[in-house]
Amino acid sequence: MSDRAGRLLRLARGLPRPANHEERTAFFAARIALATAKYEAELAERAAAAAAERAERAALQSAGRAEQAAVLSADLAEVKADLDADRASAAAFSEAILTVAKGGIDRARGSAEFVQKGATAIFALYTGALTLAFSVTDNPLPARGILPSLFLGFAVLLATAYLAFLTRGDRVKDPADAAGVPEAQLNRTRTFVAWTNSSVLNRAPLLRCAVVALGIGVVSLPAPFLTPPSDHRVAEVVCSAGQEKDPTTGVCVAPWPEVPSGAAADAPLRQKLYEAQLAEVTASRASARSGATAAPDDTRWVVGAAVIGLVAIFLPLVLAGVGKASRRFKGR
């Protein structure tokens, strides 16, 4: 109720009671007007309070919606940043794998060329060493000297076969279906890696055999300069009467002839006789020495070493063939 209505009500209570009908009528009319004013003032006050409450509630709701919108916008920005970072990381990861996979073909070819050049260079050095150490007449090359050449030649041959002997690779499956971009990217990367591996590893056993052949060839380089176990001889020899032991070879040889004695008239004849005896003894002693120092026959030893070396060289190829056949059998 307003202050004006309160003053009017107090003033009305202090007035005297009406004496007649007209005064009572006026009195009650004033009271009705006063009650009406009071009621209208209360209605106005309630309406103002309700309007203020509605305004406050609307302001709170607007502030809450703005706060929620700001939080939602921040969450969306964070989620988008995480997705962008994850996609960038996945793209960089796939690009790195593709780069390494593409370089695998060049690295495999480089390895084969390294084996080729290495075996060729070693063979050239080996040939030069043999030229200095052996000769066709005085010191012929033993049969075991062919072993390093054989193994180095197989190294060059197998490395060349890896590079030049083209074969059909294994079929690579298409990329699998994916639920999203990162998974599809990863599936395509896996397919590309499988395709490059099929090209690189298709003839890989040949390169492995070439490496083994190169290793065996390097290990066997000292073979012509070593004495095989079968070359050892028993040094103790007992010479018969009329023979002497050669201090160099330890074999029994004929003694040198004595100078024939006689008159001066037959000196030319005695000289010819002595020269003939000296030539005969020289030939006999040379024959005995050559028989003692002649190189033994190491053909069996060389053949055995060659067979063992070739088995070791082609073992990776055999194992790869067995493994491939086993996988095909299990796949059926």
C-alpha positions as CSV (number, residue, x, y, z in Angstrom):
1,M,0.0,0.0,0.0
2,S,1.3,3.4,-0.9
3,D,2.0,6.2,1.6
4,R,-0.9,8.4,0.3
5,A,-3.4,5.6,0.8
6,G,-2.1,5.1,4.4
7,R,-2.5,8.7,5.2
8,L,-6.0,8.8,3.8
9,L,-7.0,5.7,5.9
10,R,-5.7,7.3,9.1
11,L,-7.5,10.5,8.3
12,A,-10.7,8.6,7.6
13,R,-10.5,6.8,11.0
14,G,-10.1,10.1,12.8
15,L,-13.3,11.6,11.3
16,P,-16.6,11.5,13.2
17,R,-19.2,8.9,12.4
18,P,-21.8,9.9,9.7
19,A,-25.2,11.0,11.1
20,N,-27.5,10.5,8.2
21,H,-28.0,8.6,5.1
22,E,-26.1,11.0,2.8
23,E,-23.1,11.1,5.1
24,R,-23.0,7.3,5.4
25,T,-23.2,7.0,1.6
26,A,-20.4,9.5,1.2
27,F,-18.5,7.8,3.9
28,F,-18.8,4.3,2.4
29,A,-18.0,5.7,-1.1
30,A,-14.8,7.1,0.3
31,R,-14.0,3.8,2.0
32,I,-14.6,2.0,-1.3
33,A,-12.4,4.4,-3.2
34,L,-9.8,4.1,-0.5
35,A,-9.9,0.2,-0.7
36,T,-9.8,0.4,-4.5
37,A,-6.8,2.6,-4.4
38,K,-5.1,0.3,-1.9
39,Y,-5.9,-2.8,-4.1
40,E,-4.6,-1.1,-7.2
41,A,-1.4,-0.1,-5.4
42,E,-0.9,-3.6,-4.2
43,L,-1.4,-4.9,-7.8
44,A,1.0,-2.4,-9.1
45,E,3.6,-3.4,-6.5
46,R,3.1,-7.1,-7.2
47,A,3.4,-6.5,-10.9
48,A,6.6,-4.5,-10.4
49,A,8.1,-7.3,-8.2
50,A,7.1,-10.0,-10.8
51,A,8.6,-7.9,-13.6
52,A,11.8,-7.5,-11.7
53,E,11.9,-11.2,-10.9
54,R,11.3,-12.1,-14.5
55,A,14.0,-9.7,-15.6
56,E,16.4,-11.1,-13.1
57,R,15.6,-14.7,-14.1
58,A,16.0,-13.8,-17.8
59,A,19.3,-12.2,-17.0
60,L,20.5,-15.3,-15.2
61,Q,19.3,-17.6,-17.9
62,S,21.0,-15.4,-20.5
63,A,24.2,-15.4,-18.5
64,G,24.0,-19.2,-18.1
65,R,23.4,-19.8,-21.8
66,A,26.3,-17.5,-22.7
67,E,28.6,-19.4,-20.2
68,Q,27.4,-22.8,-21.6
69,A,28.0,-21.5,-25.2
70,A,31.5,-20.4,-24.2
71,V,32.3,-23.8,-22.6
72,L,30.9,-25.7,-25.5
73,S,32.9,-23.5,-28.0
74,A,36.1,-24.1,-26.0
75,D,35.5,-27.9,-25.9
76,L,34.8,-28.0,-29.6
77,A,38.0,-26.0,-30.2
78,E,40.0,-28.4,-28.1
79,V,38.5,-31.5,-29.8
80,K,39.2,-30.0,-33.2
81,A,42.8,-29.2,-32.2
82,D,43.3,-32.8,-31.0
83,L,41.8,-34.2,-34.2
84,D,44.0,-31.9,-36.3
85,A,47.1,-32.9,-34.4
86,D,46.3,-36.6,-34.6
87,R,45.7,-36.4,-38.3
88,A,48.9,-34.5,-38.9
89,S,50.8,-37.1,-36.8
90,A,49.2,-40.0,-38.7
91,A,50.0,-38.3,-42.0
92,A,53.7,-37.8,-41.0
93,F,53.9,-41.4,-39.7
94,S,52.5,-42.8,-43.0
95,E,54.8,-40.5,-45.0
96,A,57.9,-41.7,-43.1
97,I,56.9,-45.4,-43.6
98,L,56.4,-44.7,-47.4
99,T,59.8,-43.1,-47.7
100,V,61.5,-46.0,-45.9
101,A,59.6,-48.5,-48.0
102,K,60.4,-46.8,-51.3
103,G,64.1,-46.7,-50.3
104,G,64.1,-50.4,-49.6
105,I,64.3,-51.2,-53.4
106,D,67.3,-49.0,-53.9
107,R,69.0,-50.3,-50.7
108,A,68.5,-53.9,-51.9
109,R,70.0,-53.1,-55.3
110,G,72.9,-51.3,-53.6
111,S,73.6,-54.3,-51.5
112,A,73.7,-56.6,-54.6
113,E,76.0,-54.2,-56.4
114,F,78.2,-54.0,-53.3
115,V,78.6,-57.8,-53.3
116,Q,79.4,-57.7,-57.1
117,K,82.0,-55.0,-56.8
118,G,83.5,-56.4,-53.6
119,A,83.9,-59.9,-55.1
120,T,85.4,-58.5,-58.3
121,A,87.9,-56.3,-56.5
122,I,88.9,-59.2,-54.2
123,F,89.3,-61.5,-57.2
124,A,91.6,-59.0,-58.9
125,L,93.8,-58.7,-55.8
126,Y,93.9,-62.4,-55.5
127,T,94.9,-62.9,-59.1
128,G,97.7,-60.4,-58.6
129,A,99.0,-62.2,-55.5
130,L,99.0,-65.5,-57.3
131,T,100.9,-64.0,-60.2
132,L,103.6,-62.9,-57.7
133,A,103.7,-66.1,-55.7
134,F,103.5,-68.8,-58.4
135,S,104.7,-69.5,-61.8
136,V,103.8,-72.1,-64.5
137,T,107.3,-73.8,-64.6
138,D,109.1,-73.4,-61.3
139,N,106.2,-73.1,-58.8
140,P,102.9,-74.1,-60.3
141,L,99.6,-73.1,-58.6
142,P,98.2,-76.1,-56.6
143,A,94.7,-77.3,-57.3
144,R,93.4,-75.8,-54.1
145,G,94.1,-72.3,-55.5
146,I,90.9,-72.6,-57.6
147,L,88.7,-72.5,-54.5
148,P,88.7,-68.8,-53.8
149,S,88.1,-68.1,-57.5
150,L,85.2,-70.6,-57.5
151,F,83.4,-69.0,-54.5
152,L,84.0,-65.4,-55.6
153,G,82.7,-66.3,-59.0
154,F,79.5,-67.7,-57.5
155,A,79.2,-64.5,-55.4
156,V,79.3,-62.3,-58.6
157,L,76.9,-64.7,-60.4
158,L,74.3,-64.8,-57.6
159,A,74.4,-61.1,-57.1
160,T,73.9,-60.6,-60.8
161,A,71.0,-63.0,-60.8
162,Y,69.4,-61.0,-58.0
163,L,69.6,-57.9,-60.1
164,A,69.0,-59.2,-63.6
165,F,66.9,-62.4,-63.2
166,L,63.4,-61.0,-63.2
167,T,60.6,-63.1,-61.6
168,R,57.0,-62.6,-60.8
169,G,56.4,-61.4,-57.3
170,D,53.6,-62.4,-54.9
171,R,50.2,-60.8,-55.3
172,V,49.4,-58.1,-52.9
173,K,45.9,-57.7,-51.6
174,D,44.0,-54.4,-52.0
175,P,43.7,-52.0,-49.0
176,A,41.1,-53.2,-46.6
177,D,37.9,-51.2,-45.9
178,A,38.2,-48.6,-43.2
179,A,35.8,-46.7,-40.9
180,G,37.7,-43.4,-41.0
181,V,40.4,-41.4,-42.7
182,P,43.3,-42.4,-40.4
183,E,42.4,-46.1,-40.7
184,A,42.1,-45.9,-44.5
185,Q,45.5,-44.1,-44.6
186,L,47.1,-46.8,-42.5
187,N,45.6,-49.6,-44.6
188,R,47.0,-48.0,-47.8
189,T,50.4,-47.6,-46.2
190,R,50.4,-51.3,-45.2
191,T,49.5,-52.3,-48.8
192,F,52.3,-50.2,-50.2
193,V,54.8,-51.6,-47.7
194,A,53.7,-55.2,-48.6
195,W,54.1,-54.3,-52.3
196,T,57.6,-53.0,-51.9
197,N,58.6,-56.0,-49.7
198,S,57.3,-58.3,-52.4
199,S,59.6,-56.7,-54.9
200,V,62.6,-56.6,-52.6
201,L,62.2,-60.0,-51.0
202,N,61.1,-61.9,-54.1
203,R,64.7,-62.9,-55.0
204,A,66.3,-62.2,-51.6
205,P,67.6,-65.9,-51.2
206,L,69.8,-65.3,-54.2
207,L,71.4,-62.2,-52.5
208,R,71.8,-64.2,-49.2
209,C,73.6,-67.0,-51.2
210,A,75.8,-64.3,-52.8
211,V,76.8,-63.0,-49.4
212,V,77.6,-66.5,-48.1
213,A,79.7,-67.1,-51.3
214,L,81.6,-63.9,-50.8
215,G,82.3,-64.8,-47.2
216,I,83.5,-68.3,-48.0
217,G,85.6,-66.9,-50.9
218,V,87.3,-64.4,-48.5
219,V,88.0,-67.1,-45.9
220,S,89.5,-69.5,-48.5
221,L,91.9,-66.9,-49.9
222,P,94.9,-68.4,-48.0
223,A,94.2,-71.9,-49.3
224,P,96.9,-72.0,-52.1
225,F,99.5,-70.7,-49.6
226,L,98.8,-73.3,-46.9
227,T,99.8,-77.0,-46.8
228,P,96.9,-79.4,-46.5
229,P,97.0,-82.0,-43.7
230,S,97.8,-84.8,-46.2
231,D,101.1,-83.1,-47.2
232,H,102.9,-84.0,-44.0
233,R,105.6,-86.7,-44.5
234,V,107.7,-88.9,-42.3
235,A,111.2,-87.3,-42.2
236,E,113.2,-90.3,-40.8
237,V,114.8,-92.3,-43.7
238,V,117.6,-94.9,-43.3
239,C,119.9,-94.8,-46.3
240,S,121.6,-98.0,-47.6
241,A,125.3,-98.5,-48.2
242,G,126.7,-96.4,-51.0
243,Q,124.1,-93.6,-50.5
244,E,124.0,-90.4,-48.5
245,K,121.2,-88.4,-47.0
246,D,120.4,-85.1,-48.6
247,P,120.5,-82.4,-45.9
248,T,117.7,-80.3,-47.6
249,T,115.0,-82.9,-48.4
250,G,116.1,-85.8,-46.1
251,V,116.0,-88.4,-48.9
252,C,118.8,-90.8,-49.9
253,V,120.8,-89.8,-52.9
254,A,123.8,-91.2,-54.8
255,P,127.1,-89.9,-53.7
256,W,129.2,-87.7,-56.0
257,P,131.6,-89.7,-58.2
258,E,135.3,-89.6,-57.6
259,V,137.7,-88.2,-60.2
260,P,139.2,-91.2,-62.3
261,S,142.9,-91.7,-62.0
262,G,145.2,-92.6,-64.8
263,A,148.1,-91.5,-67.1
264,A,148.3,-88.2,-68.8
265,A,147.7,-89.8,-72.2
266,D,144.2,-90.8,-71.3
267,A,143.3,-87.6,-69.6
268,P,140.7,-86.5,-72.2
269,L,139.0,-89.9,-71.9
270,R,138.9,-89.7,-68.1
271,Q,137.5,-86.2,-68.3
272,K,134.6,-87.4,-70.6
273,L,134.0,-90.3,-68.2
274,Y,133.9,-88.1,-65.2
275,E,131.6,-85.7,-66.9
276,A,129.2,-88.5,-67.8
277,Q,129.3,-89.9,-64.3
278,L,128.7,-86.4,-62.9
279,A,125.8,-85.8,-65.2
280,E,124.2,-89.2,-64.3
281,V,124.6,-88.6,-60.5
282,T,123.3,-85.1,-60.8
283,A,120.2,-86.3,-62.7
284,S,119.7,-89.1,-60.1
285,R,120.0,-86.7,-57.1
286,A,117.6,-84.2,-58.8
287,S,115.1,-87.0,-59.4
288,A,115.3,-88.1,-55.8
289,R,114.8,-84.5,-54.6
290,S,111.9,-83.8,-57.0
291,G,110.2,-86.9,-55.8
292,A,110.5,-85.8,-52.2
293,T,109.4,-82.2,-52.8
294,A,106.8,-82.8,-55.4
295,A,103.4,-81.4,-54.4
296,P,101.0,-84.1,-53.3
297,D,97.8,-84.8,-55.1
298,D,95.2,-82.7,-53.1
299,T,92.3,-83.3,-55.6
300,R,90.1,-85.1,-53.1
301,W,90.7,-82.4,-50.5
302,V,89.8,-79.7,-53.0
303,V,86.7,-81.5,-54.3
304,G,85.5,-82.1,-50.7
305,A,86.0,-78.4,-49.8
306,A,84.3,-77.3,-53.0
307,V,81.3,-79.5,-52.3
308,I,81.0,-78.3,-48.7
309,G,81.3,-74.7,-49.8
310,L,78.6,-75.0,-52.5
311,V,76.2,-76.7,-50.1
312,A,76.7,-73.8,-47.6
313,I,76.2,-71.3,-50.4
314,F,73.0,-72.7,-51.7
315,L,71.6,-73.6,-48.3
316,P,69.7,-70.2,-47.9
317,L,68.1,-70.8,-51.3
318,V,67.0,-74.3,-50.4
319,L,65.6,-73.2,-47.0
320,A,63.7,-70.4,-48.7
321,G,62.1,-72.8,-51.2
322,V,61.2,-75.2,-48.5
323,G,59.6,-72.4,-46.4
324,K,57.6,-71.1,-49.4
325,A,56.3,-74.6,-50.2
326,S,55.3,-75.1,-46.6
327,R,53.4,-71.9,-46.5
328,R,51.6,-72.7,-49.7
329,F,50.7,-76.2,-48.3
330,K,49.3,-74.7,-45.1
331,G,47.4,-72.1,-47.1
332,R,45.5,-74.9,-48.9
